[in-house]
Amino acid sequence: MKQKILLLTLVHPDFLPPVYACAQTLRDVGYDIHILTFDSYVPSEINLGGNIALESIGKHHDTPFFQRWSLRRKYTGRVGELIDINTAAIIAFCPFSFLTGLKFRASTPVIYFAMEIADFTTKFFSRSPLSHLNNLMALHSLSKASLVATPSVQRSAWLAGRSHLDVMPQTIFNTAYYSESEAAKPTYETFKSIVPQHFLNKNIVLYTGAVNERLCVFELVKAFDLLGDSSAALVVTGMKDNEYCNSIRQFVAQSKVKENIKLLPYVSREEMLALQANAHVGACLVREYDDNIASKMIAPNKVGEYLNKGLFILGVKGIYMNLFETAGVGALAETPSVEDISGTLKKVMEQADLANNKQMIVSFVKNYYCMQKQAAPIINFLAKKK
C-alpha cells in the first residue's frame, strides 16, 4: 500500500499554487496525496491527475469569528481522522496548519513550508488577533518541525534568526509543476472567452494577483499607456470595488489605449491558467517599504506560474528578482516608477519576437525553476524516513 502525505493549508491552493505543485511532485515519486483546506474565493474544477485528493472544510473567509473558530476545530478533527499508519508526513504551509499538524507530531513527522512571512508585532495585533497569536505560537514552535523551508534565502535567514533556530531553513522557491503535456486547445478556447477578439493577435502583458499600491498595478497601467504600443494589450486580474481600483478604472477610461486594456476581477484558476498560457509577458512589480517586512523579502507565487507558461518576466530590480534578468528570462526596471517600468516594457516589446524567448524560459524552468527540482529537500527527507 502506498504511503500518504497530508498537505495542510488555510488558504486554498487556488491562491497558493505551490501547494498544487508540491502535491503533484510528491505524487510523482510514489505518494498518495490528500490536501485539506478551506473554500476558494473563486471555485473551479482543477485536474491535478491521479492520486491527489482535495478536500475543503468550508468557507473560512468573510465569516464571523466564532464560526471560523468552529471551522478550525472541525479542520483539526478531520486531520485526526485522515492520519493512519500509512501517513508518511504532514506538510503545513501556514502558521495555522503548522500548529494543527504539530498536534499529531508524536505519530507523524511535520514539515513546515512557510509560504508567507508570518511575524508577530503588537503594532498590528488589533487588526487580526487570532492570526497574530497563531504567528507567535508558530514562531516559538519551529524547533518541533522535522523540516523547515521558506521560498527565499532572505526569508530562510530571517526565520532562523527570528526563531533562534540552530539550523538554517531550506529554501524552496515558489515554483510551479513542470509538465511537457499541455492542453493547448481548451486553454485557448477559455482565453478567447475572456479577452476581446482584437487581443488575439497582440503581445499580451499580463498581471495576476492582488491589486494594490504595494504591487504597483496603477504604475503598470500608466506605463502601458505611456508605451502607446498598438501591437500590445494589457490584462489585469484581481480588480475590486475600492478606491485604488476605481482610480485605475477612471484612468483607463481616459487612456488613449483603453481599447487595449482589459481589467478583470479575480478569475477562476482555470481562467487564470488560460490567460497565462496565451500571454507573452508576466508583470510582477513590488514597491519596497522599510516598515513592511514582506515587501523587503519578496517571494512571489506569480513569477513561478508565469515562467511555467513561458512568459517573459517584467519586474523591478531586487535581491529575489535579479535572478531572472541574469538568467535571461526577464527584464527589470531600476525603480517601480511609471517611466522606468514603461522604458523597460518598451525594450521587451522591441525584441524581434517574444515567442523566441519561450525555449530559453522552458529550459530554465525544466532544469531549475520548477517544483520537481526545488522540492528536493522534502523528497530527500521523506526518502530517509522510509
PyMOL commands that set and color helices and strands:
alter all, ss='L'
color gray80, all
select helices_A, chain A and resi 13-15+18-28+65-82+95-102+122-127+129-139+142-144+153-162+184-194+197-199+217-227+243-254+258-260+269-278+293-296+301-308+322-326+338-349+354-367+371-374+376-385
alter helices_A, ss='H'
color red, helices_A
select strands_A, chain A and resi 4-8+32-37+52-56+87-92+110-113+147-150+170-171+203-207+232-236+261-263+281-284+312-316+330-333
alter strands_A, ss='S'
color yellow, strands_A
deselect
rebuild
show_as cartoon
